[in-house]
Amino acid sequence: MTPAWGQEVTLKMQGVLEDRTVVEKDCKLVFIIGEGDVNQALEECAISMMQGEIALLLADSQYTYGHLGREPDIPAWAPLLYQLQLLDFREKPDPLSLPIPERIRIGNQKRERGNFYFQREEYSMAAQAYCMALDMLTTRTYEEEEEEVNDYRVKCLNNLAAAQLKLGQFDEALHSSRDVLFLDPQNVKALFRKGKLLSDRGEYEEAMETLKKALKLEPSTKSCLEPVHGHKVTHTHTHTHTPSSNKVNQHYTLWRFMTFKKQ
């Protein structure tokens, strides 16, 4: 019997370059087939192996790290030779059956995998990884459990919103940003992102209120905001009769100079 799509597999794995340099090694690599936790070559091989079987796999670069390689050890377009042994496979465990620390550990692994894809500009794969991380970071809604995982869910949701923006999924990105603010109403990153998306939808009043709240929470941002249309964004309410067109300009002044890093 061989593993099926969606099952959890455990492999013993070593990968080398053509010059026999070891670039990947794991005595107990655990992943879910189909969730993008590992490269395509490992998934495709694992799904065809019997438990206990040992296989040699020569993987073309298009199924591993492609034209970008993996800094600092795997060059672009480098084929990899893997020695694999399928140690075990089983049904994917229900996240709620796992202890909180284990859910957090797996969720963070999937988030980091999403960051890896994001840096490679593989935004669909990044979004998928962030969604898988969020699935893992579920709770039974007990208050103490919610508090423990909320910080990790916020990181995943913020990163998911960034990937959705890259994919042009603006409604989904707004939804993700609102989910962040439900968990953390003072999350500056989500406030800025929500403000821009609302402005792009023409909802200028709410956009400006959202951006002013963000600026009030992080006033140091003002120092790097240079005027674009003759004035800076402020977080006061002194211009209660500012035309909506000026509010849009204020908004873009704020957004243009904001940059965010993956968490």
C-alpha positions, 0 to 999 in steps of 0.5 A: 500500500502506498500513501494517498493525497492528503495523508501525512508521510514520514521520510528519511531524506538526503539530497545532494548536488551533482558534485555530491555536496549534501544540501538537504538532510532530515532523518524524520521529515514529516509533511502532508502530501499536497499541502506544499510543505516540500518540493514537488519532487518529494511529494511525487516520489513519496506518493509512489513508495511502499512503507520501508522502501528505499528509493533513489530519485534524480529530480530535475530543477523544475521539480525542486528549486527551479531558476532561482535555486535556494540561497546559499547552497543550491544554484539555479537550475540545479538537479538534485539526487535524493536518497529516500526511505518511507518510514511511515504514513497515516491519515492527516491528524485533526488539528484539534486532536493535537496539543496547542504547542504542537499546533503552533509549531506546525502552523509556524512551519507552514507560515515560514513555508509561505514566506519562502514562496512569497520571497520567490514571488510564488504568491499562489503557493504562499497564500495556500501555505498561509491558509494551511497554517491558519487551519492548523491554528484552530481552537475549540474557542476556549478563551485561554487557547484563543489567547495563546494562538491569536498572535500566530493567527495575526501573523498568518492573516497579515501575510495572507493579505499581502499575498492576496494583494500580489494576486490582485485579490483585493476583496479577499485581502480586505477580508483578511485585514478585517480578520486581523483587526477582529483579533487585534484592533490596534494592528497598525499593519492591518489598519494601513492595508485596510485603509488603502483597500477601502480608498481603492473601493471609493470608501474614502470616509472610512479609509481616512478614519482607518488611516488616521487611527493607524497614524495615531498608533504609530506617530513616528511614521509621520517623520517619513511622510513627505508631502505629495500634494502640498500637505502631510497626513495627520491624525487630528480632526482639524480639517473636518470639511476637507473635500473627499479628493483631498482625503484621497490624496492624504491617503496616498501620501501615507500609503506610498511610504509604508513598507512591510516585512513578512512576519 
